């Protein structure tokens, strides 16, 4: 680790490379899983799906985790993509982690469900039955958490899962990440866990590498806490850690 600091309650750790960042985050997450298993015998986890999480997920697969005690969820999904579409977040996590480790159970958001509102209710009921212990998340280029873009983010959202229209900046990020060839290919709507749903996690581990996240990291740490900068809510959580590489931390004072 090159440097550590705090922003309000948020702990920040900066590493030289994406690989070192991902490995450090994986060690911390694995330790938290072990603590939760020791305390209550099982763990409920929510995972983000994005290229920014790749190094952490690869390292986490190598940690000595008792996955048979882990119940997994993910935090968002496009509406309207066919089940076999490689851009689906469920597919990303299935390939990167869920199919490679013997989880107790994996609960996927069904972005192709015929009734999105009913799907929101179904997934909300699961989250109420199995409240999250650990949330592994990232931050979008526009500061979003999951698909809570600035126009739809609500720090006091009354629901746990909702249908949202994606902000143009959010959709452009999907092109920047190489997930879609052009903006018109990116779906316009999605299902997302809300900010209160994510903040219910007992421990949050946020992994944010790369040059495209430089401004988002700066805003997370220095802008006033508001839904114009959704990720600023992380500064209010009692047990949240932000993992950065040297590049994404460029604008940190």
C-alpha positions in Angstrom: 0.0 0.0 0.0 1.3 3.4 -1.0 -0.9 5.5 1.2 -4.1 5.5 3.4 -6.4 8.2 4.5 -10.0 8.8 5.7 -12.8 10.9 4.3 -15.3 11.3 7.1 -16.0 7.7 8.0 -14.7 6.2 4.7 -11.3 4.5 4.8 -9.2 4.9 1.7 -6.3 2.6 0.7 -4.1 3.4 -2.4 -2.0 0.8 -4.1 0.6 1.0 -6.9 -1.2 -1.2 -9.4 -4.6 -2.7 -10.1 -3.3 -6.1 -9.3 -2.0 -5.1 -5.9 -5.3 -3.2 -5.2 -7.4 -6.2 -6.2 -5.3 -8.6 -4.1 -5.5 -6.4 -1.1 -9.2 -6.0 -1.4 -9.6 -9.8 -1.8 -7.7 -10.5 1.4 -9.8 -8.0 3.3 -13.1 -9.4 1.9 -12.0 -13.0 2.6 -11.2 -12.0 6.2 -14.6 -10.4 6.6 -16.3 -13.5 5.2 -14.5 -15.6 7.7 -15.5 -13.3 10.6 -19.2 -13.5 9.5 -19.1 -17.3 9.3 -17.6 -17.5 12.7 -20.2 -15.1 14.1 -23.4 -16.5 12.5 -22.5 -19.5 10.4 -23.3 -18.0 7.0 -22.8 -14.9 5.0 -25.0 -12.9 2.6 -23.1 -11.0 0.0 -23.9 -8.6 -2.8 -21.5 -8.3 -5.8 -20.9 -5.6 -8.4 -20.3 -6.8 -12.0 -17.9 -4.6 -14.0 -14.4 -4.8 -15.5 -13.2 -2.7 -12.6 -13.9 -5.7 -10.3 -11.9 -8.2 -12.4 -8.6 -8.1 -10.4 -10.4 -8.4 -7.1 -12.6 -11.3 -8.2 -9.6 -13.2 -9.7 -7.8 -12.8 -6.4 -10.8 -13.6 -4.3 -11.2 -17.0 -6.0 -7.7 -17.9 -4.7 -8.5 -17.0 -1.1 -9.4 -19.8 1.5 -13.1 -19.0 1.7 -15.8 -21.5 2.7 -18.1 -20.7 -0.2 -20.6 -23.3 1.0 -21.6 -20.8 3.7 -22.0 -17.9 1.3 -25.3 -16.8 -0.2 -24.7 -14.5 -3.2 -26.7 -11.7 -4.8 -25.8 -9.1 -7.4 -26.8 -5.4 -7.6 -28.1 -4.6 -11.1 -29.2 -6.0 -14.4 -30.2 -4.6 -17.8 -33.7 -4.9 -19.0 -34.3 -6.6 -22.3 -31.1 -8.3 -23.1 -31.4 -12.0 -24.0 -30.3 -14.5 -21.5 -27.2 -15.5 -23.6 -26.0 -11.9 -24.0 -22.4 -11.5 -22.8 -23.1 -8.0 -21.4 -25.6 -9.3 -18.8 -24.2 -8.7 -15.3 -25.5 -12.1 -14.2 -23.4 -13.7 -16.9 -20.3 -11.7 -16.0 -20.4 -12.8 -12.4 -21.3 -16.4 -13.3 -18.2 -16.6 -15.5 -15.9 -14.6 -13.1 -16.9 -16.2 -9.8 -20.3 -17.9 -9.2 -19.7 -20.9 -11.5 -16.1 -21.4 -10.1 -16.8 -21.5 -6.4 -19.3 -23.8 -4.5 -21.7 -21.1 -3.2 -24.5 -22.1 -0.9 -26.9 -20.3 -3.3 -26.8 -17.6 -6.0 -29.7 -15.4 -6.6 -29.8 -13.7 -10.0 -31.8 -10.6 -11.0 -34.0 -11.5 -14.0 -33.6 -8.6 -16.4 -35.7 -10.5 -19.0 -38.6 -11.0 -16.6 -42.0 -10.2 -18.3 -43.0 -8.0 -15.4 -40.1 -5.8 -14.1 -42.0 -4.5 -11.2 -42.8 -8.0 -10.0 -39.2 -8.9 -10.4 -38.2 -6.0 -8.2 -40.6 -7.2 -5.6 -39.3 -10.8 -5.8 -35.7 -9.7 -5.4 -36.6 -7.3 -2.6 -38.2 -10.1 -0.6 -35.0 -12.1 -0.9 -32.9 -9.2 0.3 -35.3 -8.8 3.3 -35.1 -12.5 4.1 -31.3 -12.5 3.8 -30.0 -9.0 4.8 -26.5 -8.3 3.3 -23.5 -8.8 5.5 -20.9 -7.8 2.9 -21.3 -5.7 -0.2 -18.5 -5.6 -2.9 -19.1 -2.6 -5.1 -17.6 -0.1 -7.5 -18.2 3.5 -8.5 -19.3 4.6 -11.9 -17.8 7.4 -14.0 -20.8 9.6 -13.1 -20.5 8.6 -9.4 -23.3 6.0 -9.5 -23.5 3.1 -7.1 -25.1 0.1 -8.9 -27.4 1.9 -11.4 -28.3 4.7 -9.1 -27.3 7.5 -11.5 -27.6 11.1 -10.3 -31.0 11.7 -11.8 -32.6 8.6 -10.0 -30.4 8.2 -6.9 -32.2 8.6 -3.6 -30.4 8.3 -0.3 -33.8 7.6 1.4 -35.3 5.4 -1.3 -38.4 3.6 0.1 -37.7 0.4 -1.9 -34.8 -2.0 -2.1 -35.0 -2.7 -5.9 -36.4 -0.5 -8.6 -36.6 0.0 -12.4 -34.5 2.9 -13.6 -33.8 4.8 -16.8 -30.0 4.9 -17.4 -28.2 8.3 -17.5 -26.4 9.0 -20.8 -23.1 9.2 -19.0 -23.7 5.8 -17.5 -24.6 4.3 -20.8 -21.4 5.8 -22.4 -19.4 4.2 -19.6 -20.5 0.8 -20.9 -19.0 1.6 -24.3 -15.9 3.0 -22.6 -15.5 -0.3 -20.7 -15.7 -2.2 -24.0 -19.0 -4.0 -23.1 -20.8 -2.5 -26.1 -19.6 -1.3 -29.5 -21.6 1.9 -29.6 -24.0 3.9 -27.4 -27.1 2.8 -29.3 -26.4 -0.8 -28.4 -26.6 -0.1 -24.6 -30.0 -0.7 -23.0 -31.8 2.4 -21.8 -33.4 0.8 -18.7 -32.3 -1.6 -15.9 -33.2 -3.0 -12.5 -31.0 -1.9 -9.6 -30.7 -2.3 -5.9 -31.2 1.1 -4.4 -28.7 3.0 -2.3 -30.4 2.1 1.0 -30.3 -1.6 -0.1 -26.5 -1.3 -0.6 -25.9 0.7 2.5 -27.6 -2.0 4.7 -24.4 -4.1 4.2 -22.6 -4.5 7.5 -19.3 -4.1 5.6 -18.7 -2.4 2.3 -15.6 -3.0 0.1 -15.4 -0.6 -2.9 -12.9 -1.3 -5.6 -12.3 1.6 -8.1 -9.2 1.5 -10.4 -8.3 3.2 -13.6 -8.0 6.6 -15.3 -11.7 6.8 -16.2 -12.6 6.9 -12.5 -10.2 9.8 -11.5 -12.9 12.4 -11.3 -15.4 10.1 -9.7 -12.9 9.3 -6.9 -12.2 13.0 -6.4 -15.9 13.8 -6.1 -16.6 10.8 -3.8 -14.0 12.2 -1.3 -14.4 16.0 -1.7 -17.8 16.9 -2.9 -20.8 17.6 -0.6 -22.8 14.5 0.2 -25.7 14.6 -2.2 -27.4 12.6 -4.9 -25.7 14.7 -7.5 -22.7 12.6 -6.4 -24.3 9.3 -5.3 -21.0 7.8 -4.2 -20.5 10.4 -1.5 -23.0 8.4 0.6 -20.1 6.0 1.3 -18.5 8.6 3.6 -21.4 8.0 6.0 -21.0 4.3 6.4 -19.3 3.0 9.6 -17.4 0.1 7.9 -16.6 1.0 4.4 -13.2 0.8 2.6 -12.4 2.3 -0.7 -9.6 0.5 -2.6 -7.8 2.6 -5.3 -4.9 2.1 -7.6 -2.3 4.9 -8.1 -4.1 6.1 -11.3 -7.6 6.4 -9.9 -6.1 8.3 -6.9 -4.5 10.9 -9.1 -6.6 13.9 -7.8 -6.4 13.0 -4.1 -4.9 15.8 -2.2 
